[in-house]
Amino acid sequence: MGLAPVLSFKRRAAVIAIVSLFLLAAVAAKVTVGRLEEKRKRQAFDNLTSSSIDRIAELSVLEYRYTDVMELNRPFIVGGGSFSLVRFSGVVKAGIRDVSRITVEYVPAEDEVRIVMPRSEILENVVDVESLRFWDIRRNLFVPISTEKKLLEIGAFKERVANELRVSGFLDNADARSSELVRALYASIGPEVRLSWETDE
């Protein structure tokens, strides 16, 4: 009768020891799996950053195409003025000029990718030279409309288009598109993606 409680105690101790070993093994396996998962995410993050972000010089995300016909007049009392038409097409592109300004950091403790991006700007505002057409409808030798004058007017028009696009929210749309693209790159590797802008406090 005195031997049974001792055996029972030894059995309980053995069971507790075995359960403890299983628990320790489970914890060790979980820690190992966690470390392996963190290592996998870190490698995926590093590979993605080096193969995508680091190799891009400029990120053009939005474009606006336009075609216009301008009337150019130079009035003159004697013989009337000069009158010309100019037709041209152009494109305005917006995005991030220097992608190296995008900073990306993986924070394992928070399981978070933190991205800080510069705001979008107009990258290109060009007229397609092949689309240029000039028609001199009426010419007065006293007040000619020179090619230089025509090109200056086209340049002024390009600036007006760019300013109108800025006011209309074109750059805000480019910000939204660029942030969406960069977020999508990192969303696939698992961690939460948090994005902020260089100008944000």
Contacts in CASP RR format, 6 or more apart in sequence:
PFRMAT RR
TARGET T0000
AUTHOR 0000-0000-0000
METHOD contacts of the structure
MODEL  1
MGLAPVLSFKRRAAVIAIVSLFLLAAVAAKVTVGRLEEKRKRQAFDNLTS
SSIDRIAELSVLEYRYTDVMELNRPFIVGGGSFSLVRFSGVVKAGIRDVS
RITVEYVPAEDEVRIVMPRSEILENVVDVESLRFWDIRRNLFVPISTEKK
LLEIGAFKERVANELRVSGFLDNADARSSELVRALYASIGPEVRLSWETD
E
38 108 0 8 1.000
41 106 0 8 1.000
41 108 0 8 1.000
41 111 0 8 1.000
41 189 0 8 1.000
41 190 0 8 1.000
41 191 0 8 1.000
42 106 0 8 1.000
42 108 0 8 1.000
44 189 0 8 1.000
45 104 0 8 1.000
45 106 0 8 1.000
45 113 0 8 1.000
45 186 0 8 1.000
45 189 0 8 1.000
45 191 0 8 1.000
48 185 0 8 1.000
48 186 0 8 1.000
48 189 0 8 1.000
49 104 0 8 1.000
52 185 0 8 1.000
53 99 0 8 1.000
53 102 0 8 1.000
53 104 0 8 1.000
53 182 0 8 1.000
53 185 0 8 1.000
56 99 0 8 1.000
57 98 0 8 1.000
57 99 0 8 1.000
58 95 0 8 1.000
58 96 0 8 1.000
58 97 0 8 1.000
58 98 0 8 1.000
58 99 0 8 1.000
58 123 0 8 1.000
59 95 0 8 1.000
59 96 0 8 1.000
59 99 0 8 1.000
59 178 0 8 1.000
59 181 0 8 1.000
60 93 0 8 1.000
60 94 0 8 1.000
60 95 0 8 1.000
60 123 0 8 1.000
60 124 0 8 1.000
61 94 0 8 1.000
61 95 0 8 1.000
61 96 0 8 1.000
61 120 0 8 1.000
61 174 0 8 1.000
61 177 0 8 1.000
61 178 0 8 1.000
61 181 0 8 1.000
62 93 0 8 1.000
62 94 0 8 1.000
62 95 0 8 1.000
62 120 0 8 1.000
62 170 0 8 1.000
62 173 0 8 1.000
62 174 0 8 1.000
62 177 0 8 1.000
63 91 0 8 1.000
63 92 0 8 1.000
63 93 0 8 1.000
63 94 0 8 1.000
64 91 0 8 1.000
64 92 0 8 1.000
64 93 0 8 1.000
64 161 0 8 1.000
64 165 0 8 1.000
64 170 0 8 1.000
65 89 0 8 1.000
65 90 0 8 1.000
65 91 0 8 1.000
66 89 0 8 1.000
66 90 0 8 1.000
66 91 0 8 1.000
66 92 0 8 1.000
66 161 0 8 1.000
67 87 0 8 1.000
67 88 0 8 1.000
67 89 0 8 1.000
67 90 0 8 1.000
67 131 0 8 1.000
68 87 0 8 1.000
68 88 0 8 1.000
68 89 0 8 1.000
68 157 0 8 1.000
69 85 0 8 1.000
69 86 0 8 1.000
69 87 0 8 1.000
70 85 0 8 1.000
70 86 0 8 1.000
70 87 0 8 1.000
70 88 0 8 1.000
70 153 0 8 1.000
70 154 0 8 1.000
70 157 0 8 1.000
71 83 0 8 1.000
71 84 0 8 1.000
71 85 0 8 1.000
72 82 0 8 1.000
72 83 0 8 1.000
72 84 0 8 1.000
72 85 0 8 1.000
72 86 0 8 1.000
72 145 0 8 1.000
72 149 0 8 1.000
72 150 0 8 1.000
72 153 0 8 1.000
73 81 0 8 1.000
73 82 0 8 1.000
73 83 0 8 1.000
74 81 0 8 1.000
74 82 0 8 1.000
74 83 0 8 1.000
74 140 0 8 1.000
74 143 0 8 1.000
74 144 0 8 1.000
74 145 0 8 1.000
75 81 0 8 1.000
75 143 0 8 1.000
76 82 0 8 1.000
76 140 0 8 1.000
76 142 0 8 1.000
76 143 0 8 1.000
78 142 0 8 1.000
79 140 0 8 1.000
79 142 0 8 1.000
80 138 0 8 1.000
80 140 0 8 1.000
81 138 0 8 1.000
81 140 0 8 1.000
81 143 0 8 1.000
82 136 0 8 1.000
82 138 0 8 1.000
82 139 0 8 1.000
82 140 0 8 1.000
82 143 0 8 1.000
82 144 0 8 1.000
82 145 0 8 1.000
83 136 0 8 1.000
83 137 0 8 1.000
83 138 0 8 1.000
83 145 0 8 1.000
84 134 0 8 1.000
84 135 0 8 1.000
84 136 0 8 1.000
84 137 0 8 1.000
84 145 0 8 1.000
84 150 0 8 1.000
85 134 0 8 1.000
85 135 0 8 1.000
85 137 0 8 1.000
86 132 0 8 1.000
86 133 0 8 1.000
86 134 0 8 1.000
86 135 0 8 1.000
86 150 0 8 1.000
86 153 0 8 1.000
86 154 0 8 1.000
87 131 0 8 1.000
87 132 0 8 1.000
87 133 0 8 1.000
87 135 0 8 1.000
88 127 0 8 1.000
88 128 0 8 1.000
88 131 0 8 1.000
88 132 0 8 1.000
88 133 0 8 1.000
88 154 0 8 1.000
89 127 0 8 1.000
89 128 0 8 1.000
89 131 0 8 1.000
90 126 0 8 1.000
90 127 0 8 1.000
90 128 0 8 1.000
90 131 0 8 1.000
90 158 0 8 1.000
91 124 0 8 1.000
91 125 0 8 1.000
91 126 0 8 1.000
91 128 0 8 1.000
92 122 0 8 1.000
92 124 0 8 1.000
92 125 0 8 1.000
92 161 0 8 1.000
92 162 0 8 1.000
92 165 0 8 1.000
92 170 0 8 1.000
93 122 0 8 1.000
93 123 0 8 1.000
93 124 0 8 1.000
93 125 0 8 1.000
94 120 0 8 1.000
94 121 0 8 1.000
94 122 0 8 1.000
94 123 0 8 1.000
94 165 0 8 1.000
94 170 0 8 1.000
94 171 0 8 1.000
94 173 0 8 1.000
94 174 0 8 1.000
95 120 0 8 1.000
95 121 0 8 1.000
95 123 0 8 1.000
95 174 0 8 1.000
95 177 0 8 1.000
95 178 0 8 1.000
96 102 0 8 1.000
96 117 0 8 1.000
96 118 0 8 1.000
96 120 0 8 1.000
96 121 0 8 1.000
96 178 0 8 1.000
97 118 0 8 1.000
97 121 0 8 1.000
97 123 0 8 1.000
98 118 0 8 1.000
101 117 0 8 1.000
101 118 0 8 1.000
101 198 0 8 1.000
102 115 0 8 1.000
102 116 0 8 1.000
102 117 0 8 1.000
102 118 0 8 1.000
102 182 0 8 1.000
103 115 0 8 1.000
103 116 0 8 1.000
104 113 0 8 1.000
104 114 0 8 1.000
104 115 0 8 1.000
104 186 0 8 1.000
105 113 0 8 1.000
105 114 0 8 1.000
105 115 0 8 1.000
106 112 0 8 1.000
106 113 0 8 1.000
106 114 0 8 1.000
106 191 0 8 1.000
107 113 0 8 1.000
107 114 0 8 1.000
110 192 0 8 1.000
111 190 0 8 1.000
111 191 0 8 1.000
111 192 0 8 1.000
112 191 0 8 1.000
112 192 0 8 1.000
112 193 0 8 1.000
112 194 0 8 1.000
113 186 0 8 1.000
113 189 0 8 1.000
113 191 0 8 1.000
113 192 0 8 1.000
113 193 0 8 1.000
113 194 0 8 1.000
114 194 0 8 1.000
114 195 0 8 1.000
114 196 0 8 1.000
115 182 0 8 1.000
115 183 0 8 1.000
115 186 0 8 1.000
115 193 0 8 1.000
115 194 0 8 1.000
115 195 0 8 1.000
115 196 0 8 1.000
116 195 0 8 1.000
116 196 0 8 1.000
116 197 0 8 1.000
116 198 0 8 1.000
117 178 0 8 1.000
117 179 0 8 1.000
117 182 0 8 1.000
117 195 0 8 1.000
117 196 0 8 1.000
117 197 0 8 1.000
117 198 0 8 1.000
118 197 0 8 1.000
118 198 0 8 1.000
119 171 0 8 1.000
119 175 0 8 1.000
119 197 0 8 1.000
119 198 0 8 1.000
119 199 0 8 1.000
120 171 0 8 1.000
120 174 0 8 1.000
120 175 0 8 1.000
120 178 0 8 1.000
121 171 0 8 1.000
122 162 0 8 1.000
122 165 0 8 1.000
122 166 0 8 1.000
122 171 0 8 1.000
125 158 0 8 1.000
125 159 0 8 1.000
125 161 0 8 1.000
125 162 0 8 1.000
127 154 0 8 1.000
127 155 0 8 1.000
127 158 0 8 1.000
134 147 0 8 1.000
134 150 0 8 1.000
136 145 0 8 1.000
165 171 0 8 1.000
175 197 0 8 1.000
179 195 0 8 1.000
182 195 0 8 1.000
183 193 0 8 1.000
183 195 0 8 1.000
186 193 0 8 1.000
187 193 0 8 1.000
END
